[in-house]
Amino acid sequence: DYCSCRPNIRLVLLIVAAIHLSTAFIMSETSSSSSFVGRVHADPSASQACPTKRRKLDTPTTTTILSSSSEEEESSNNAPSVVVAGKLEELKQREAELASMLAEVRREKLSTLRSRPLSIGVIGFGRFGQFIARSFQKYGRVVVTSRSDYTDIANAMGVTYVPLATPEVFLEQDLDVIVVAVSIMSFEQTIRDLVPHLRKNIESRRRRLETSEAG
Protein backbone atom coordinates (compact mmCIF):
# COMPACT_ATOMS: atom_id res chain seq x y z
CA ASP A 1 0.00 0.00 0.00
CA TYR A 2 0.90 3.68 -0.16
CA CYS A 3 2.06 3.91 3.41
CA SER A 4 4.38 0.96 3.20
CA CYS A 5 6.09 2.30 0.05
CA ARG A 6 6.73 5.85 1.29
CA PRO A 7 10.18 5.03 2.75
CA ASN A 8 11.21 3.55 -0.57
CA ILE A 9 10.05 6.67 -2.40
CA ARG A 10 12.00 8.84 -0.05
CA LEU A 11 15.13 6.76 -0.68
CA VAL A 12 14.73 7.05 -4.42
CA LEU A 13 14.28 10.79 -4.15
CA LEU A 14 17.42 11.05 -2.04
CA ILE A 15 19.40 9.05 -4.58
CA VAL A 16 18.10 11.20 -7.47
CA ALA A 17 18.96 14.35 -5.52
CA ALA A 18 22.43 13.03 -4.79
CA ILE A 19 22.96 12.28 -8.49
CA HIS A 20 21.85 15.79 -9.45
CA LEU A 21 24.18 17.31 -6.84
CA SER A 22 27.11 15.21 -8.05
CA THR A 23 26.44 16.20 -11.67
CA ALA A 24 26.18 19.88 -10.70
CA PHE A 25 29.42 19.66 -8.69
CA ILE A 26 31.31 18.03 -11.56
CA MET A 27 30.02 20.63 -14.03
CA SER A 28 30.94 23.41 -11.59
CA GLU A 29 34.50 22.11 -11.23
CA THR A 30 34.90 21.82 -15.00
CA SER A 31 33.66 25.37 -15.45
CA SER A 32 35.99 26.62 -12.67
CA SER A 33 39.00 24.99 -14.33
CA SER A 34 38.19 26.60 -17.68
CA SER A 35 37.65 30.03 -16.14
CA PHE A 36 40.91 29.66 -14.15
CA VAL A 37 42.92 29.12 -17.34
CA GLY A 38 41.22 32.15 -18.89
CA ARG A 39 41.98 34.27 -15.81
CA VAL A 40 45.65 33.22 -15.88
CA HIS A 41 46.01 34.49 -19.45
CA ALA A 42 44.22 37.73 -18.60
CA ASP A 43 45.69 38.33 -15.10
CA PRO A 44 49.07 36.75 -14.11
CA SER A 45 48.24 37.25 -10.39
CA ALA A 46 45.48 34.64 -10.71
CA SER A 47 48.09 31.94 -11.28
CA GLN A 48 49.50 32.15 -7.73
CA ALA A 49 47.43 29.08 -6.76
CA CYS A 50 49.26 27.05 -9.43
CA PRO A 51 53.03 27.82 -9.59
CA THR A 52 53.66 25.30 -12.37
CA LYS A 53 51.10 26.83 -14.68
CA ARG A 54 52.35 30.35 -13.78
CA ARG A 55 55.92 29.50 -14.72
CA LYS A 56 54.78 28.06 -18.04
CA LEU A 57 52.63 31.11 -18.79
CA ASP A 58 55.24 33.66 -17.63
CA THR A 59 58.01 32.37 -19.92
CA PRO A 60 56.74 33.91 -23.21
CA THR A 61 56.00 37.23 -21.46
CA THR A 62 59.53 37.41 -19.99
CA THR A 63 61.05 36.60 -23.37
CA THR A 64 59.00 39.36 -24.97
CA ILE A 65 60.12 41.92 -22.34
CA LEU A 66 63.79 40.95 -22.73
CA SER A 67 63.49 41.14 -26.51
CA SER A 68 61.93 44.62 -26.29
CA SER A 69 64.64 45.78 -23.89
CA SER A 70 67.36 44.54 -26.25
CA GLU A 71 65.76 46.34 -29.19
CA GLU A 72 65.49 49.56 -27.16
CA GLU A 73 69.13 49.29 -26.04
CA GLU A 74 70.31 48.65 -29.61
CA SER A 75 68.25 51.59 -30.85
CA SER A 76 69.72 53.78 -28.07
CA ASN A 77 73.28 52.77 -29.01
CA ASN A 78 72.67 53.55 -32.69
CA ALA A 79 71.23 57.01 -31.96
CA PRO A 80 74.62 58.82 -31.51
CA SER A 81 75.93 57.35 -34.78
CA VAL A 82 72.89 58.64 -36.64
CA VAL A 83 73.36 62.13 -35.13
CA VAL A 84 77.08 62.20 -36.04
CA ALA A 85 76.38 61.07 -39.60
CA GLY A 86 73.75 63.76 -40.01
CA LYS A 87 76.10 66.44 -38.65
CA LEU A 88 78.90 65.38 -41.00
CA GLU A 89 76.55 65.52 -43.97
CA GLU A 90 75.46 69.03 -42.97
CA LEU A 91 79.10 70.16 -42.62
CA LYS A 92 79.95 68.71 -46.04
CA GLN A 93 77.11 70.65 -47.62
CA ARG A 94 78.26 73.89 -45.94
CA GLU A 95 81.84 73.20 -47.05
CA ALA A 96 80.69 72.75 -50.64
CA GLU A 97 78.71 76.01 -50.46
CA LEU A 98 81.71 77.91 -49.06
CA ALA A 99 84.01 76.44 -51.72
CA SER A 100 81.57 77.57 -54.40
CA MET A 101 81.41 81.07 -52.89
CA LEU A 102 85.23 81.28 -52.70
CA ALA A 103 85.56 80.23 -56.34
CA GLU A 104 83.05 82.93 -57.33
CA VAL A 105 84.97 85.59 -55.35
CA ARG A 106 88.20 84.56 -57.03
CA ARG A 107 86.61 84.84 -60.47
CA GLU A 108 85.29 88.30 -59.64
CA LYS A 109 88.69 89.36 -58.30
CA LEU A 110 90.45 88.15 -61.43
CA SER A 111 87.89 89.89 -63.63
CA THR A 112 88.38 93.14 -61.70
CA LEU A 113 92.15 92.94 -61.96
CA ARG A 114 91.94 92.34 -65.68
CA SER A 115 89.56 95.24 -66.18
CA ARG A 116 91.92 97.59 -64.30
CA PRO A 117 95.64 96.90 -64.83
CA LEU A 118 97.86 97.28 -61.77
CA SER A 119 100.00 100.35 -61.22
CA ILE A 120 103.39 99.07 -60.05
CA GLY A 121 106.00 101.36 -58.54
CA VAL A 122 109.69 100.44 -58.50
CA ILE A 123 112.12 102.32 -56.22
CA GLY A 124 115.65 101.93 -57.57
CA PHE A 125 116.25 101.68 -61.29
CA GLY A 126 119.65 100.03 -61.49
CA ARG A 127 120.16 96.65 -63.11
CA PHE A 128 117.90 94.83 -60.69
CA GLY A 129 115.26 97.59 -60.80
CA GLN A 130 115.27 97.53 -64.60
CA PHE A 131 114.83 93.72 -64.55
CA ILE A 132 111.87 94.07 -62.17
CA ALA A 133 110.28 96.81 -64.29
CA ARG A 134 110.67 94.83 -67.48
CA SER A 135 109.19 91.69 -65.85
CA PHE A 136 106.19 93.53 -64.38
CA GLN A 137 105.48 95.64 -67.43
CA LYS A 138 103.24 92.97 -68.95
CA TYR A 139 101.00 93.00 -65.86
CA GLY A 140 100.23 96.71 -65.79
CA ARG A 141 101.56 100.27 -65.76
CA VAL A 142 105.06 100.66 -64.27
CA VAL A 143 106.38 103.82 -62.60
CA VAL A 144 110.04 103.92 -61.59
CA THR A 145 112.11 106.27 -59.44
CA SER A 146 115.79 106.54 -58.59
CA ARG A 147 118.41 109.01 -57.34
CA SER A 148 120.12 108.94 -60.75
CA ASP A 149 118.40 110.19 -63.89
CA TYR A 150 117.23 107.21 -65.96
CA THR A 151 114.71 109.07 -68.08
CA ASP A 152 116.10 107.84 -71.41
CA ILE A 153 116.21 104.18 -70.35
CA ALA A 154 112.69 104.42 -68.89
CA ASN A 155 111.31 105.98 -72.07
CA ALA A 156 112.97 103.32 -74.22
CA MET A 157 111.46 100.63 -72.01
CA GLY A 158 108.02 102.23 -72.05
CA VAL A 159 107.77 102.99 -68.32
CA THR A 160 107.26 106.27 -66.44
CA TYR A 161 110.24 107.78 -64.62
CA VAL A 162 109.92 110.08 -61.57
CA PRO A 163 113.00 111.46 -59.73
CA LEU A 164 113.40 110.16 -56.18
CA ALA A 165 113.97 113.75 -55.07
CA THR A 166 110.18 114.19 -55.28
CA PRO A 167 108.78 111.07 -53.55
CA GLU A 168 105.35 112.66 -53.09
CA VAL A 169 105.02 112.85 -56.89
CA PHE A 170 105.99 109.19 -57.14
CA LEU A 171 103.38 108.18 -54.54
CA GLU A 172 100.67 110.24 -56.23
CA GLN A 173 100.78 107.91 -59.25
CA ASP A 174 97.97 105.85 -57.66
CA LEU A 175 100.24 102.86 -57.11
CA ASP A 176 98.83 99.46 -56.17
CA VAL A 177 102.23 97.85 -55.51
CA ILE A 178 105.61 99.30 -54.54
CA VAL A 179 108.78 97.23 -55.05
CA VAL A 180 111.97 98.40 -53.32
CA ALA A 181 114.87 97.40 -55.59
CA VAL A 182 117.74 99.39 -54.06
CA SER A 183 121.03 97.92 -52.83
CA ILE A 184 121.17 96.29 -49.41
CA MET A 185 123.47 99.05 -48.17
CA SER A 186 120.89 101.81 -48.78
CA PHE A 187 117.73 99.77 -48.14
CA GLU A 188 117.12 100.85 -44.52
CA GLN A 189 117.70 104.54 -45.16
CA THR A 190 115.48 104.47 -48.22
CA ILE A 191 112.62 103.02 -46.17
CA ARG A 192 113.12 105.58 -43.38
CA ASP A 193 112.98 108.45 -45.87
CA LEU A 194 109.89 106.98 -47.56
CA VAL A 195 107.77 106.34 -44.44
CA PRO A 196 106.70 109.99 -43.73
CA HIS A 197 105.65 110.47 -47.35
CA LEU A 198 103.70 107.19 -47.26
CA ARG A 199 101.80 108.34 -44.18
CA LYS A 200 100.87 111.64 -45.81
CA ASN A 201 99.77 109.84 -48.96
CA ILE A 202 97.60 107.38 -47.04
CA GLU A 203 95.97 110.17 -45.04
CA SER A 204 95.31 112.15 -48.21
CA ARG A 205 93.67 109.12 -49.86
CA ARG A 206 91.49 108.53 -46.82
CA ARG A 207 90.21 112.12 -46.85
CA ARG A 208 89.45 111.93 -50.56
CA LEU A 209 87.56 108.67 -50.04
CA GLU A 210 85.49 110.16 -47.21
CA THR A 211 84.71 113.21 -49.30
CA SER A 212 83.58 111.14 -52.26
CA GLU A 213 81.37 108.94 -50.05
CA ALA A 214 79.82 112.00 -48.37
CA GLY A 215 79.09 113.58 -51.75
MARVEXSE-760950 format. One line per 2 residues: for each residue x, y, z of N, C-alpha, C. Coordinates in Angstrom, 3 decimals. Atoms other than C-alpha are relative to their C-alpha. Layout:
REM MARVEXSE-760950
X/Y/Z/X/Y/Z/X/Y/Z  ...
//
This chain:
REM MARVEXSE-760950
0.828/-1.203/0.000/0.000/0.000/0.000/0.860/1.250/0.000  -0.716/-1.278/0.126/0.905/3.676/-0.164/0.875/0.290/1.192
-0.755/-0.319/-1.224/2.057/3.912/3.412/1.254/-0.815/0.091  -1.172/0.853/-0.110/4.381/0.957/3.204/1.078/0.337/-1.032
-1.003/-0.334/1.044/6.094/2.302/0.049/0.576/1.389/0.124  -0.514/-1.366/-0.145/6.730/5.848/1.294/1.480/0.037/0.323
-1.451/-0.038/-0.235/10.177/5.030/2.750/0.804/-0.283/-1.250  -0.728/0.296/1.232/11.208/3.546/-0.566/0.012/1.206/-0.952
0.069/-1.194/0.855/10.046/6.671/-2.398/0.979/1.057/0.477  -0.950/-0.975/-0.552/12.001/8.841/-0.055/1.444/-0.356/-0.359
-1.360/0.446/0.324/15.129/6.756/-0.683/0.345/0.299/-1.451  -0.232/-0.274/1.420/14.731/7.047/-4.422/0.223/1.483/-0.238
-0.156/-1.445/0.160/14.284/10.789/-4.148/1.355/0.483/0.481  -1.327/-0.383/-0.505/17.417/11.052/-2.035/1.112/-0.386/-0.969
-1.016/0.449/0.973/19.397/9.046/-4.578/0.023/0.912/-1.229  0.082/-0.898/1.177/18.104/11.200/-7.471/0.595/1.361/0.321
-0.551/-1.311/-0.399/18.959/14.352/-5.519/1.504/-0.057/0.088  -1.451/0.140/-0.111/22.434/13.030/-4.793/0.661/-0.015/-1.381
-0.536/0.050/1.363/22.956/12.282/-8.489/0.024/1.388/-0.615  0.051/-1.352/0.542/21.846/15.788/-9.449/1.097/0.880/0.603
-1.040/-0.801/-0.660/24.177/17.311/-6.836/1.391/-0.367/-0.496  -1.313/0.440/0.520/27.113/15.215/-8.054/0.247/0.553/-1.398
-0.138/-0.524/1.381/26.445/16.200/-11.667/0.274/1.494/0.004  -0.195/-1.458/-0.086/26.177/19.876/-10.700/1.404/0.338/0.478
-1.347/-0.263/-0.532/29.418/19.656/-8.692/1.069/-0.221/-1.063  -0.981/0.316/1.060/31.311/18.028/-11.564/-0.002/1.093/-1.064
0.095/-1.052/1.013/30.024/20.628/-14.028/0.594/1.306/0.525  -0.540/-1.222/-0.601/30.942/23.407/-11.592/1.522/-0.018/0.006
-1.465/0.115/-0.026/34.501/22.106/-11.226/0.599/0.172/-1.397  -0.484/-0.136/1.392/34.904/21.817/-14.996/-0.026/1.443/-0.444
0.119/-1.421/0.361/33.661/25.367/-15.447/1.044/0.834/0.716  -0.998/-0.761/-0.774/35.986/26.622/-12.672/1.390/-0.153/-0.599
-1.322/0.227/0.615/39.003/24.991/-14.326/0.164/0.811/-1.268  -0.077/-0.764/1.253/38.195/26.604/-17.677/0.149/1.480/0.269
-0.092/-1.431/-0.308/37.645/30.028/-16.144/1.342/0.339/0.628  -1.326/-0.247/-0.601/40.907/29.659/-14.154/1.059/0.197/-1.072
-0.973/-0.135/1.098/42.921/29.123/-17.337/-0.178/1.331/-0.704  0.268/-1.286/0.640/41.217/32.151/-18.891/0.504/1.145/0.845
-0.472/-1.076/-0.880/41.984/34.271/-15.813/1.517/0.078/0.027  -1.468/0.007/-0.001/45.650/33.221/-15.879/0.534/0.748/-1.196
-0.432/-0.715/1.200/46.015/34.487/-19.447/-0.296/1.482/0.133  0.379/-1.406/-0.115/44.224/37.728/-18.600/0.700/0.686/1.148
-0.577/-0.616/-1.197/45.690/38.327/-15.105/1.022/-0.964/0.581  -1.040/0.920/-0.503/49.072/36.746/-14.112/-0.135/-0.248/1.478
0.117/0.191/-1.449/48.240/37.250/-10.395/-0.923/-1.146/0.349  0.930/1.095/-0.265/45.485/34.640/-10.715/0.679/-1.343/0.001
-0.708/1.283/0.087/48.094/31.936/-11.283/0.784/-0.316/1.240  -0.755/0.256/-1.220/49.504/32.149/-7.734/-0.377/-1.344/0.611
0.431/1.269/-0.562/47.433/29.081/-6.763/0.631/-1.177/-0.707  -0.600/1.100/0.770/49.262/27.046/-9.433/1.351/0.441/-0.526
-1.325/-0.476/0.426/53.032/27.817/-9.594/0.461/-0.598/-1.303  -0.482/0.650/1.227/53.661/25.296/-12.367/-0.588/0.663/-1.219
0.651/-0.657/1.128/51.097/26.831/-14.678/0.520/1.418/-0.154  -0.469/-1.398/0.074/52.355/30.348/-13.776/1.351/0.083/-0.675
-1.316/-0.017/0.626/55.921/29.500/-14.715/-0.101/-0.221/-1.496  0.155/0.283/1.423/54.782/28.059/-18.036/-0.569/1.205/-0.736
0.641/-1.128/0.658/52.634/31.114/-18.786/0.879/1.234/0.018  -0.863/-1.189/-0.101/55.237/33.659/-17.627/1.153/-0.030/-0.981
-1.191/0.111/0.836/58.011/32.373/-19.917/-0.105/0.802/-1.282  0.083/-0.817/1.234/56.737/33.914/-23.213/0.002/1.497/0.300
0.053/-1.424/-0.348/56.003/37.231/-21.463/1.384/0.535/0.322  -1.357/-0.410/-0.353/59.530/37.405/-19.986/0.872/0.119/-1.231
-0.782/-0.042/1.242/61.050/36.597/-23.368/-0.332/1.231/-0.810  0.421/-1.187/0.753/59.004/39.363/-24.974/0.576/1.267/0.614
-0.547/-1.192/-0.678/60.118/41.918/-22.337/1.493/0.139/-0.259  -1.446/-0.041/0.254/63.795/40.954/-22.727/0.288/0.390/-1.432
-0.193/-0.330/1.405/63.485/41.140/-26.506/-0.230/1.484/-0.242  0.276/-1.429/0.164/61.925/44.618/-26.292/1.122/0.844/0.588
-1.090/-0.751/-0.628/64.643/45.776/-23.888/1.246/-0.012/-0.874  -1.172/0.088/0.882/67.365/44.536/-26.253/-0.154/0.915/-1.202
0.232/-0.872/1.155/65.760/46.337/-29.187/0.134/1.466/0.385  -0.117/-1.393/-0.444/65.487/49.565/-27.159/1.446/0.370/0.240
-1.411/-0.285/-0.260/69.127/49.291/-26.041/0.777/0.156/-1.301  -0.678/-0.086/1.294/70.308/48.654/-29.608/-0.340/1.302/-0.708
0.424/-1.260/0.602/68.251/51.595/-30.845/0.664/1.186/0.679  -0.650/-1.079/-0.748/69.724/53.781/-28.067/1.462/0.111/-0.362
-1.422/-0.028/0.366/73.276/52.767/-29.009/0.211/0.539/-1.398  -0.128/-0.468/1.383/72.666/53.548/-32.691/-0.327/1.479/-0.149
0.421/-1.396/0.111/71.227/57.012/-31.960/1.171/0.966/-0.168  -1.122/-0.938/0.206/74.624/58.825/-31.511/0.619/-0.098/-1.377
-0.581/0.169/1.336/75.928/57.345/-34.778/-0.834/0.713/-1.059  0.895/-0.673/0.957/72.885/58.643/-36.638/0.174/1.506/0.093
-0.175/-1.454/-0.192/73.359/62.130/-35.126/1.312/0.463/-0.613  -1.310/-0.369/0.541/77.077/62.204/-36.040/-0.019/-0.020/-1.524
0.068/0.091/1.459/76.384/61.072/-39.601/-0.772/1.180/-0.583  0.769/-1.149/0.476/73.752/63.764/-40.009/0.778/1.295/0.091
-0.807/-1.204/-0.171/76.100/66.439/-38.652/1.100/0.080/-1.048  -1.051/0.020/1.022/78.903/65.380/-41.003/-0.562/0.353/-1.373
0.616/-0.307/1.291/76.553/65.521/-43.973/-0.322/1.483/-0.110  0.295/-1.437/-0.008/75.460/69.029/-42.966/1.268/0.818/-0.194
-1.276/-0.716/0.136/79.103/70.162/-42.625/0.558/-0.119/-1.413  -0.463/0.177/1.381/79.954/68.712/-46.035/-0.751/0.925/-0.952
0.793/-0.890/0.842/77.109/70.650/-47.619/0.444/1.455/0.173  -0.469/-1.367/-0.256/78.260/73.887/-45.943/1.371/0.229/-0.612
-1.334/-0.105/0.589/81.840/73.202/-47.048/-0.080/0.183/-1.516  0.170/-0.130/1.449/80.694/72.753/-50.641/-0.527/1.383/-0.370
0.531/-1.339/0.266/78.706/76.006/-50.464/1.087/1.062/0.143  -1.082/-0.967/-0.207/81.707/77.914/-49.064/1.037/-0.081/-1.123
-0.955/0.167/1.105/84.009/76.444/-51.723/-0.531/0.652/-1.276  0.603/-0.630/1.170/81.570/77.573/-54.402/0.052/1.525/0.099
-0.059/-1.450/-0.202/81.406/81.073/-52.891/1.423/0.521/-0.198  -1.388/-0.416/0.146/85.231/81.278/-52.704/0.424/0.012/-1.467
-0.330/0.039/1.422/85.557/80.234/-56.335/-0.631/1.182/-0.740  0.655/-1.142/0.618/83.049/82.931/-57.325/0.722/1.302/0.326
-0.746/-1.201/-0.394/84.966/85.585/-55.346/1.306/0.093/-0.771  -1.263/0.000/0.745/88.205/84.564/-57.031/-0.217/0.395/-1.458
0.290/-0.374/1.395/86.614/84.838/-60.466/-0.282/1.496/-0.115  0.285/-1.436/0.023/85.286/88.303/-59.638/1.275/0.818/0.198
-1.263/-0.704/-0.241/88.689/89.359/-58.299/0.857/0.018/-1.264  -0.792/0.082/1.219/90.447/88.148/-61.433/-0.584/0.887/-1.097
0.645/-0.847/0.994/87.891/89.891/-63.625/0.261/1.476/0.272  -0.259/-1.400/-0.367/88.384/93.142/-61.697/1.436/0.389/-0.313
-1.409/-0.297/0.268/92.153/92.943/-61.963/0.264/0.145/-1.501  -0.201/-0.073/1.444/91.945/92.345/-65.684/-0.634/1.248/-0.589
0.651/-1.209/0.508/89.558/95.240/-66.184/0.774/1.267/0.369  -0.813/-1.147/-0.424/91.916/97.587/-64.304/1.430/-0.476/0.250
-1.388/0.444/-0.162/95.643/96.899/-64.828/0.637/0.630/1.239  -0.693/-0.488/-1.189/97.864/97.285/-61.769/0.949/1.142/-0.340
-1.031/-1.048/0.093/100.002/100.353/-61.216/1.118/-0.411/0.947  -1.111/0.562/-0.770/103.390/99.071/-60.053/1.120/1.023/0.074
-1.105/-0.933/-0.196/105.999/101.362/-58.539/1.280/-0.736/0.353  -1.301/0.623/-0.259/109.693/100.441/-58.502/0.957/1.092/0.474
-0.985/-0.947/-0.564/112.123/102.320/-56.225/1.378/-0.596/-0.217  -1.326/0.507/0.385/115.651/101.926/-57.573/-0.064/-0.528/-1.425
0.096/0.376/1.407/116.251/101.679/-61.291/1.363/-0.380/-0.565  -1.260/0.559/0.490/119.649/100.034/-61.486/-0.282/-1.268/-0.792
0.187/1.223/0.792/120.162/96.650/-63.113/-1.159/-0.851/0.530  1.076/0.811/-0.579/117.904/94.834/-60.689/-1.354/0.692/-0.169
1.251/-0.733/0.169/115.259/97.593/-60.804/-0.501/-0.051/-1.430  0.393/0.084/1.405/115.270/97.532/-64.598/-0.547/-1.393/-0.329
0.500/1.365/0.204/114.827/93.722/-64.547/-1.420/-0.144/0.563  1.329/0.070/-0.618/111.867/94.068/-62.173/-1.024/0.747/-0.858
0.930/-0.804/0.805/110.280/96.814/-64.289/-0.352/-0.708/-1.303  0.243/0.694/1.262/110.669/94.831/-67.476/-0.887/-1.229/0.217
0.791/1.202/-0.287/109.193/91.690/-65.848/-1.450/0.339/0.331  1.344/-0.373/-0.421/106.187/93.534/-64.376/-0.753/0.810/-1.042
0.622/-0.872/0.985/105.483/95.644/-67.432/-1.196/-0.659/-0.693  1.089/0.695/0.682/103.241/92.970/-68.955/-1.240/-0.150/0.878
1.133/0.115/-0.911/101.001/93.004/-65.862/-0.706/1.324/0.265  0.639/-1.281/-0.257/100.235/96.711/-65.785/0.933/1.166/-0.301
-0.790/-1.212/0.196/101.560/100.268/-65.763/1.124/0.055/1.037  -1.170/-0.019/-0.877/105.056/100.658/-64.270/0.535/1.423/0.121
-0.592/-1.314/-0.287/106.378/103.825/-62.596/1.273/-0.249/0.797  -1.282/0.233/-0.668/110.042/103.918/-61.586/0.548/1.312/0.542
-0.672/-1.158/-0.584/112.113/106.270/-59.436/1.386/-0.408/0.465  -1.378/0.281/-0.404/115.792/106.540/-58.591/0.722/1.313/0.260
-0.796/-1.211/-0.250/118.410/109.005/-57.341/0.648/0.496/-1.294  -0.616/-0.369/1.277/120.122/108.944/-60.752/-1.095/0.204/-1.048
0.954/-0.306/1.059/118.401/110.191/-63.889/0.025/-1.119/-1.050  0.115/1.092/0.968/117.232/107.205/-65.958/-1.159/0.269/-0.967
1.138/-0.352/0.843/114.713/109.068/-68.082/0.074/-0.681/-1.366  -0.137/0.578/1.344/116.104/107.837/-71.409/-0.268/-1.505/0.007
0.204/1.460/-0.073/116.212/104.184/-70.351/-1.475/-0.324/0.274  1.412/0.225/-0.316/112.690/104.422/-68.891/-0.881/0.231/-1.222
0.789/-0.276/1.203/111.311/105.983/-72.068/0.163/-1.104/-1.036  -0.254/1.069/0.967/112.968/103.323/-74.224/-0.713/-1.290/0.417
0.654/1.207/-0.511/111.462/100.630/-72.008/-1.516/0.143/-0.011  1.434/-0.240/0.009/108.022/102.229/-72.054/-0.594/0.117/1.387
0.494/-0.202/-1.357/107.767/102.993/-68.319/0.158/1.478/0.371  -0.035/-1.394/-0.444/107.257/106.270/-66.435/1.097/0.180/1.041
-1.082/-0.267/-0.949/110.245/107.781/-64.618/-0.312/1.265/0.801  0.181/-1.136/-0.899/109.919/110.084/-61.568/1.236/0.084/0.880
-1.195/-0.109/-0.842/113.004/111.458/-59.732/-0.326/-0.299/1.463  0.197/0.330/-1.402/113.395/110.156/-56.176/0.045/1.239/0.885
-0.035/-1.250/-0.767/113.969/113.746/-55.066/-1.408/0.503/0.297  1.406/-0.395/-0.240/110.176/114.187/-55.278/-0.847/-1.251/0.259
0.733/1.246/-0.281/108.783/111.070/-53.546/-1.516/0.179/0.047  1.447/-0.208/-0.041/105.350/112.660/-53.090/-0.608/-0.112/-1.399
0.485/0.142/1.379/105.016/112.846/-56.890/-0.050/-1.476/-0.399  -0.042/1.443/0.280/105.990/109.186/-57.145/-1.196/-0.715/0.643
1.102/0.650/-0.708/103.381/108.178/-54.541/-1.363/0.432/-0.511  1.276/-0.472/0.535/100.666/110.238/-56.225/-0.385/-0.674/-1.315
0.279/0.715/1.254/100.780/107.909/-59.251/-1.073/-1.084/0.171  1.061/0.982/-0.284/97.970/105.852/-57.657/0.532/-1.427/-0.132
-0.683/1.290/0.093/100.239/102.864/-57.109/-0.728/-1.073/0.808  0.566/1.157/-0.710/98.833/99.462/-56.174/1.091/-0.803/0.711
-1.118/0.779/-0.541/102.228/97.849/-55.507/1.258/0.848/-0.090  -1.296/-0.680/0.006/105.607/99.296/-54.542/1.079/-1.043/0.260
-1.117/0.933/-0.135/108.777/97.228/-55.048/1.267/0.805/0.265  -1.256/-0.681/-0.348/111.969/98.399/-53.315/1.151/-0.828/-0.578
-1.059/0.732/0.708/114.866/97.396/-55.590/1.348/0.697/0.136  -1.288/-0.672/-0.233/117.740/99.388/-54.058/0.998/-1.005/0.563
-1.033/0.880/-0.547/121.031/97.920/-52.828/-0.234/-0.223/1.490  0.181/0.323/-1.404/121.166/96.288/-49.411/0.611/1.059/0.904
-0.674/-1.017/-0.812/123.474/99.055/-48.168/-0.900/1.216/0.222  0.850/-1.188/-0.117/120.889/101.805/-48.784/-1.475/-0.335/0.259
1.392/0.437/-0.171/117.731/99.770/-48.135/-0.658/0.651/1.221  0.602/-0.517/-1.230/117.121/100.850/-44.520/-0.240/1.499/-0.081
0.154/-1.450/0.075/117.698/104.537/-45.155/-1.076/0.397/-1.006  1.046/-0.280/0.990/115.476/104.471/-48.221/-1.390/-0.167/0.607
1.296/0.240/-0.655/112.623/103.018/-46.171/-0.292/1.102/1.006  0.200/-1.061/-0.996/113.123/105.578/-43.383/-0.426/1.304/-0.673
0.346/-1.240/0.702/112.981/108.446/-45.866/-1.385/-0.086/-0.644  1.266/0.164/0.713/109.894/106.976/-47.563/-1.210/-0.017/0.945
1.117/0.183/-0.931/107.769/106.342/-44.441/-0.826/1.272/0.211  0.832/-1.202/-0.198/106.705/109.986/-43.735/-0.856/0.348/-1.216
0.749/-0.292/1.223/105.648/110.469/-47.352/-1.135/-1.019/-0.205  1.051/1.012/0.094/103.703/107.191/-47.261/-1.168/0.330/0.932
1.060/-0.352/-0.956/101.796/108.337/-44.177/-0.849/1.158/-0.531  0.737/-1.132/0.556/100.866/111.637/-45.809/-0.869/-0.440/-1.168
0.754/0.474/1.158/99.772/109.836/-48.962/-1.226/-0.807/0.430  1.129/0.805/-0.492/97.598/107.375/-47.044/-1.076/0.886/0.607
0.961/-0.910/-0.610/95.967/110.171/-45.039/-0.739/0.800/-1.071  0.630/-0.751/1.079/95.307/112.145/-48.209/-1.020/-0.852/-0.747
0.945/0.911/0.666/93.666/109.117/-49.859/-1.237/-0.234/0.853  1.132/0.231/-0.889/91.491/108.525/-46.816/-0.963/1.179/-0.022
0.867/-1.185/0.038/90.207/112.118/-46.854/-0.753/0.088/-1.322  0.676/-0.044/1.294/89.450/111.925/-50.562/-1.123/-1.035/-0.081
1.009/1.059/-0.007/87.557/108.675/-50.038/-1.215/0.429/0.831  1.101/-0.463/-0.854/85.491/110.157/-47.208/-0.795/1.097/-0.696
0.676/-1.080/0.711/84.712/113.212/-49.300/-0.888/-0.532/-1.116  0.777/0.561/1.107/83.583/111.136/-52.263/-1.218/-0.782/0.513
1.127/0.728/-0.575/81.373/108.942/-50.052/-1.054/0.942/0.555  0.942/-0.985/-0.539/79.823/111.996/-48.366/-0.757/0.692/-1.125
0.654/-0.665/1.130/79.093/113.581/-51.747/-0.958/-0.933/-0.711
//
